[in-house]
Amino acid sequence: MTLFETSSMSVAFGGLRAVDNVDIAVEKGKLVGLIGPNGAGKTTFIDGVTGFVPTTGRIMLDGKDISSSPAHRRAAAGLGRTWQSLELFDDLTIEENLQVAAENQTLATFIADAFLPLRSRDHSGVQFALDVLGISNLRGRMPNELSQGQRKLVSAARALAGRPKLLCMDEPAAGLDTQESQQLGLRLRDIIDAGITILLVDHDMGLVLNVCDYIYVIEFGHKIAEGTPSQIKKDPAVIKAYLGSASQESSE
Amino acid sequence: MKNSDQLPTRLIIQRVVLAVFTFLLLLILVNQNLRANFLSGSGIASGALIVAVAIGIVLTYRGSGVVNFSNGAIAMYAAYVFAVLRSQGDLFLPPLPNPLSLLEAPVNFFSSGSPLDLPDIPTKISFGDTLGLFPALTITLLFCILLGLALHFLIFKPLRHAPPLTKVVASVGIFLLLQAIVVRRFAATPRPVKPIFRKSPIDLPFGINFSKDQLIVSVLVVIFTFALWALFRFTRFGLATRAAAENEKGAIILGFSPEFLSGINWVLSTVLTGLLGILVASINTAVDPATIPALIVPALTAALVGNFSSFGLTALAGFLLGMQSQLMVYLGVTQSWFPRSGGSAFPGMDKVVPLLVIVLVLYIRGDSLPIRGGVTSGRLPFSPYPSKAAVRLWGPSLIVATAVFGLFLATPSFRLGLTNSLIGVMICLSAVVLTGFVGQISLSQMAFAGISGFLLSKLATEHGVPFPIAPLLGALVAMFMGVLVALPALRVRGVNLAIVTLAFGVAVEAAVFKNSSVNGGLARAIVVPPKVFDSSRVTDYKFLGITIGDGLQPNPMTILLCLIVTSLMCYLVVNLRRSGSGRRMLATRNNERAAAAVAVNVAYTKIMAFGLSAFIAGLAGAISSYRFGSATPEYFTYTQSLVFFAFAYLGGISSVTGAIAGGVLVSGGLGFTFLENILHVPSEFTLILGGLGLITTAILNPEGLAGGWSSRLNKVTARFSHDKEKEIVS
């Protein structure tokens, strides 16, 4: 069953079309990769999908058109995301970071909060996220006390705490070495096993080819290929996109 | 964030606004009477004064990225220096108390001999006789160079990587400090200034009547504007400053020191502002501590129109703002359609215009200030989670201790100080919710307090609404106004929001609080408190064999009222910090985008914070009106908003403990009662110490007093707990 779908989604900055008519579909329970060389428009694609830059075209999540919703509604509808630069809430503990994502918000909660701040709220999402990523020991710490690797896990956990249907991850492997990248791959499979679908955006070919079930490749805002990892490995357009410039340089 | 169709809408609005503006301008120019009042010499000259302050603001911003709220105060200060040199031949120095004089009281208490009286720090450098124009001008400008260097090296250079809020705080501190020094030295009454130019009338074409000095100042301002434009456009220095503003790193790579550039720009700006301040004082033939600093609001408006970068646009806007104020006065007197209240023209409309301009400009432009390419960005003070002990033990103990002290032990002067402090705590709390939790700067908290205070007077006195309902209604209306102010704030951030709220406070003060049909004119806006809480009541209360009261004013029961309401509000805010709503507020303050990505409705969160903050301020306004027996415009001025913001920041802007510390520090509060009654420091030093404290806090201890203590405490406890945790992990 298709959980998430974009049809002819575009993002334009002035005259530049950073994302140009990209169609992708994500099956429920799958780990789908979106790859492309630097500057291909991957982060812009995620920003567009999650509502942080204006888009044209249609974005469907679980059968609902969310393309005209603001970012926070999309998140509430089940679209989680992580950030390349992590963007943790530095003034809150790890647990509080996750609680922000796990709680819902109404006028009633605001008024109740003023009088009964510690009444029991549904924080099952927090425990779920800490368990999936195995970081329960960090819950009382502050973000600036953690290592970069731990911060990455917290950033993913925060997105998971809202129990998203689809989790969009922006370059989670950036700055990791090969071994750490492999460990990250295992964590991603844990998330999938916990019943959450992932759209993984990265330029690390190794990671994406290893862990993803299905892959889309974009270059200069266009989709140039899609398929299973084995299909992508052989795709001439992908090889050209990744190696073409390098082979041109070496021939000069 | 769907705004794919926003650009065209914005363009349409832009055109409509421009068309309406042009139409109005034409309408004014076609009608002879309107034209005469619009193009009057005094109108253009008052525009020139605004421009004088405004181009200094733009210069400082381009040079150092600081929006200088104190530029008007700098102009005023220079004018005082000049005026005193001219009339007495003295260069006056800030009156600082000799720190050793604190010892006088204890020594005299113990010794029986002649009282110890230590000499004060000298307060002037005398040049003998009164000085002529040019020596006085030279010395004043030299003084301005020193002032500019001091501002750069002592204040803004250490703050160069601080968050914008801290810079605003520092510049507000300078504003208050300069004003306080002048008030301390020369009182608040105007001081005559010998005019530099003669006031002979000059007739220009189109029926414009100037006096000579008005014309000279206007022309000078235009020349300065052109000179600055040329400086930035054509010289290597200007190019370097522009480069540094775009990208500090880039400028460093190109071999320019951004620090050097910003220092030069500070000096340039203080000298220019000082010179123009002297000319302004010369036109007005007098200088006082309030008039020139108040130019800051129209000047900031003009700078905003010029996007803090265009000298030309800023100057144009400044002139128009000055000219409209003359026109407004004329329209108010002559036109039947002009809004009226109580038979006479609605006051303060000229102050409402800048507010409208700011809101329109920001709405059209949408985004905040052009982002300056700094190397690092700072953040707001840390907001600690209230510990269980603080909530369950220290809080209640403090309340009981305050009650016992206030009801039974305090002398009348300490009772007065305590009520001031308790109300101050509330005002500080309202800043904690908004600035501390959500990171939105509001410089109009006293406007919300005043709205509620004056409404309370109407409701209770004229319509007989009884005690607990009337103040609650007042606070609710203040809350509603807070939500209204929040609406533009959804698109406006940081310093721009500070400007909007400042203009809002000034407009409300001028149009509402100074409106005699609101403030009751000479009869005042009476608020009759319930008898028990009436502060002028001297009856003793006997209760279970305990006597409360000593037959003196103020009535100790007033303290009880303040204490109950303040404690409730403190717990409300503590609860907020411990709850999900508080976490969402802090998340919003930290990172709006990341908050939205985890389903936090950022707009909603801000509106809630504005509403609650205005509610708390409104309640404080109501309670303080009960205490004074009337709502008075003097208590709710924009300067008071600045002062309270200063003390809130000084105490610690992001926690309830900080608000309590701020409340203790406020002018007239417990802290100063102590200084005055026990250590015998004269009360006039209150604001000087406040302004000075604000600046030093901003530089040395941005977490505020309460934050400073608690972060030191946390570091110690964290060390122990971490060691334990590491053992477990490894």
Interface residues (C-beta under 8 A of the other chain):
Chain A: T50 G51 F52 V53 P54 T55 T56 S67 S68 S69 P70 A71 H72 R73 A75 A76 G80 R81 W83 E87 L88 F89 D90 D91 L92 T93 E96 N97 Q99 V100 A101 E103 N104 Q105 T109 F110 D113 A114 F115 L116 P117 L118 R121 N137 E145 R158 A159 A161 G162
Chain B: M1 K2 N3 S4 Q6 R379 L380 F382 S383 Y385 L572 V574 N575 L576 R577 R578 S579 G580 S581 G582 R583 R584 L586 A587 R589 N590 N591 R593 A594 A595 A596 A597 V598 A599 V600 N601 V602 Y604 T605 M608 L612 H722 E725 I728 V729
